[in-house]
Amino acid sequence: MQSFFGPDFIRNPYPIYDVIRQHGPVYKGPDGRWLVTGYNEANTILRARHFGVKHVWSAEDLQQLKDSAFAITEALMFLHLDPPDHTRLRALVSKAFTPKRVAELQPAILQIVQQLLDDIQAKHRLSERSFDFIQEFAFPLPIIVIAELLGVPVEDRGQFRQWSRDIVRVENAVRFAPSVDQIPPESLAEANQVAHDMRSYFRHLASLRREQPQDDLISAMVKAEESAGTLSEDEFLSACIIMIVAGHETTMNLLGNGIFALLNTPEQLALLKEHPEITASAIEEFLRFNSPVQMTLRVAKSATTLGTADIHVGDELIILLGAANHDPERFPQPDQLNIQRDNIQPLSFGAGMHYCIGAPLARLEGQLAFPELLKQLPDLAFAAGVVPDELAWNENFALHGLKTLPLQFS
Ligand code: HEM
């Protein structure tokens, strides 16, 4: 496994997918886990009821971590749960997080995009006109939007931004440790502190909204919780926090990977500038071409055969979404960016019962951000001295995005 998932994978996973693909679309890797690279196979597994999610912690882990606010928060996130708990908790959020609520955010999102672009221009106009696209645009946009969606008051947004930064950092250190015993104690302490602070904050915000509902997601979730009446406080708090954990870095990577792909493909950049009306299709192609989430895990709940693969109960499968999106059987010339590609339907938001609940919001952010970016900063380019292939990527196998992206405008 080590041979597939190392520093080269972090930089550019696609050549590695091509190597894995040579063994077939569902291949038992060196550590015994199945590696799924085929589009149809990935789609089938994600939609099949006899594959469950992999729980974040085992029962023994949870026993060991029973006083950890972080472990409790993560364990109860519905992304990590199977039915019936998944169904119950997802229903709570989907009742509140409606297409109408997303559509109503449009003016606010556009204003946030314009404000960020104004700030970038004001800050760097007099200097060399270069800025870090990730830190100054792709990172703040989704978190401000999530704060707006949830109904976090403006005065709390600085703190909210900090928690969001911290939770992702500590999640990497804690969740991906090889065993509970190997979690660095200082990382666990920090994770617990962040989780504790966020939980206290949402507990307080929910109590305010219970007394005086507003037109925001927390109020709508409180209402849905009251009518469902089957939710513990821990579950409610996890449902709030998952919106940040699942919605932030992912959307940041869509923006970063999208603009990076465009700058590397000047004729596609020119095409999009000339035809902003094809932005919706361009977003699907960005999602396909360099997927913000590269993989997810499933566990077989019953024995099954997929092509020539005999899968046993308890087997783990790594669904390589990024590989499925580059399956040459499904996408002609998969390694080429083509924003006019037909019938894209990438697996970047997953499929089946765990299909991303925030997909309409992420798409809307992209559809507002890209045209505005290309309009306000029409000569956007890599900053002087940047060698695109040498830029650093976040050291995370699942979430694929650039650490920094220095750009310049004229
Ligand atoms: C481009 C941005 C995004 C990408 C690529 C993305 C990707 C994904 C993927 C692949 C899954 C399914 C994982 C699996 O099946 O194991 C998922 C689930 C989820 N996403 Fe997103 N996501 C994005 C944005 C968002 C946003 C903006 C939010 C909320 C504000 C969000 C909230 C969620 C939640 C709550 C789930 C769990 C759904 C469930 O388990 O039923 N995501 N996302």
Residues whose N, C-alpha, C, O or C-beta is under 5 A from the ligand:
A	BS01	HEM	F78 L79 R90 I242 M243 A246 G247 T250 T251 L254 P292 V293 T296 L347 S348 F349 G350 M353 H354 Y355 C356 I357 G358 A359 L361 A362
